[in-house]
Amino acid sequence: MRNVLVVERETSAADAMVRDLRRQGYAARSVGTGAHALHAYREADLVLLSLELPDVDGIEVCRTLRAASDIPLIAFTRRDDELERVLALKAGADDCVAQTWGFREIGARVEAVLRRSRRGPAHSEAISLRPLHIDPRTREVRLRDRLIDVTSKEFELLYLLASNHETVVSRKELMSKVWGSDWGPTSRTIDTHVSTLRAKLGCSRWIVTVRGVGYRMAVARRSPEPAEAAFAAEV
């Protein structure tokens, strides 16, 4: 049973959504503020987020959730405002709609976003860029036989870069293949995930920024050059 967190300031509306989600087979609960959402989302499989909250701007909640996690996120608003929906998508929401939906549509959108979030890398071959090893079957990343704890989106991002390690992967391609979105070129989502991966790998040199284009993997050379020793020492 998948857990859905409803973030809605109006108790009656939140209760109605929770009841209907439960009727459709989901485990659901609600919170009424952005602050509560930023604590409660860790126990959920998907967040249904109102952009009109009493304490924190809903767009900012989107950004914060996406920077911290790859949890599926559907934003909704009472206003039929195209700009607000665009901003929510750019801030990291997987979907954003005006709150004119019926309860069957809520369930369909939740199901669709959860289905997309379960997709893994298109290829199944393990990649070894010594001393870094990436296995899509077990979804494990190992550096010098040490297991690196990565989120689902971090894994997919790293796998995509590693499988194209001789070329630069554009920001547009990264957003399209990892996040299934075309909103990426102006988003900080990629930068945040790259920064986190660099920290987890313990070396900024593994993922190289190509300004104005995207990113590429840097692989240590297998020659006894001083540069290799410095790279190996850093990782």
N, C-alpha and C positions, 0 to 999 in steps of 0.2 A: 504494500500500500504506500503510495507516494504522499509525502507531507507537503501541504501548501500553506504558506503564511500569507494572510490577508492583512494589508496595512491600510486602514481606513479610519478616518477620524469620527465618522458618524456611526454610532453603535448599531442602529437599526439596519443600516446598509451592510455593515460588516457581518452582522449576525445572519442576514439573508444569504449573503455569498457563502458563508461557512456552511450553513444548512444545505444549500444546493450542492456544493462541492462534496459534502459527505454523502448525499444521496447518489452522486455519480461515482462513488467508490474511493474518494480521496480522504485522507486524514487532513483536517483543516483546523486552524485556529486563527485568531486575529489579535492585532495590537493597534493602538490608536495614535501612535506618534512615530516620527522618524527615529528618535533616539531609541525607542523600544525595538524598532525594526532592526537597527544596527547591532543589537545584541541577540535578538531571537532568530535571525536568518540562518544561523549555523545549524539549527535543528531541522531546517526545511529543505525540500528538494526543489521548490520553486517559490518565488515571491510575486504576489499580486499587489502592486504598489500604487496607491493613489498619489497623484502629484500635488494634491491640495491637502497639506498636513498642517497641524496647528503650531508646530515647533520648528521644523526644518524644511527648507525648500525641497520639493520632491525631486527636482533635477539634481540637486546636490546629493541627495540620498542615492540616486542612481549611480552617480560618479563614485561615491564612496564604496558602495556595494561592489561595483565592477572592479575597482582598484584592489579590493581585498579578496575577491572571490569570482569564480566563473559560474556561480549559481544562476540558473535560468530566471529571467526577470521580465514580467509583463507589467508595463505601466498603464494607468488609465486616468482620464480626466473628465470632469463634468462639462468642460468647455470644448466646443468644436473648434479648436484652435490648431491650425496646421503647424505653425511655428513651434508651439509647445510640444507637439508630437515629434517633430524633427529634432528638437533639442534633446528630448528624452532618448531617442534612438542614438543620437551622437554621444550621449552620456553613458551609453552601454546597455540600454534596455533591448531585449530581444524582440519585443513587440510593444506597440503603444496604440491605444484606441480611445475614442470618445466613449464615455460611459452611457451609451444608448443601447448597449448589448443586452441580449436576453441571456438567461442562465445556460441554455444549451450552447450558445456561442462561447460563453466563458469556458465551459468544459472542453469544447473543441479547440480553442486557442491554447489552453493549458496542455492538452494532449499533443498538439502540434509542436509546441516549443519544447516539451519534454522529449519528444521523438527526435527532434533535431539535435538536442543536447547529448543524446546517447550515441551519436555518430562518432566513430573513431577515425583514425587516419585511413586514407584510401588504400595504402600499401600495408603488407604484413611482414615485410622483411626486416630483420634486425639490422641495425646500423652500428658499425664499430669505427669510431674515429679516435683511435688510441690516444689517451687512456679513457675516452668517453664511449660508453656503450648504451644504446637505446633500443629497447625491445618492445614493439607494439603489441605483441601477443600477451605479455604480462604487464605491459604499460609501466615498465621499470626503467629508470635512468640510473646508471652506475658510473661513478668516476673513480678509477683505480680500485674497483671492486667495492667501493662504498656506495650504498644505496642513497640516492638523492630524493627527498620527498618533494614531489611536484603535483600541482593541481592538474585537472584534465586539460584545461586550455593551455597551461604551460607545457604539458607534454606534447600536445598537438603542434604548438608553435615551434618547439625545439625539434620535433621530428621532421616537420616540413623544411626547416632551415638545413638540418643535417642531410636530408635526402637530396638537397640541391646545393651541397656545400661548395661546389665549384662556381656557382653563379650568385648574383644578387637577386633576392626575392623582394619584389616591390611591396609597399605598404598595402596597396589595393589588393594584391593577390593574397597577402597574409590575412586581411580582413575577410576576403571572400571565402577562402578555404578553411580558415580556423573558426571564424565567427559567423560565417554565412551572411555577411552584411556588406553593403557597398558604401557604408558611411565612414569607413575607416580613415581615409587620408587626412582628415582634420581632427581625428580623435586621439586622445592620450592613452587609449586602451592598450595599443601595441607597446608603446614606450614603457608603460607601467609593468607589463608582463615581462618585457625584455630586461628591465632593471631588476626585477625580482629573480629571474633566472640567473642573471650574472652574479647576484649575491649568493644564490644557492650553490652555484658552480664554483664560487670562490675566486673567479677570475673574469675581468671584464673583456679579456681578449677572445674568449670563445665566440662571442657574438659581436660582429663589427658593424657599426653604423655607417651606411653610405648616404651621406647627406642629400636630401632631396629625392631619394629613390626608395631605399628600404634598408634591409639588413642582409648579411651573409655570415656563414660560419667560417671561423678561422681555424685551420687545422695545423697542429705542430708538425714541422718537417722532421723526417727521420734521418737527418744528417747530423753529425757531431758538431754543429755550429753553436757558438755561444748563445745565439738567439733562441735555439731550441731549449738549451739548459735553463735559460731565464723563464721561458714559457712553462716548462715542466715544473720548475720550482714554484711558480705562482699558482698553478693548478694543484 
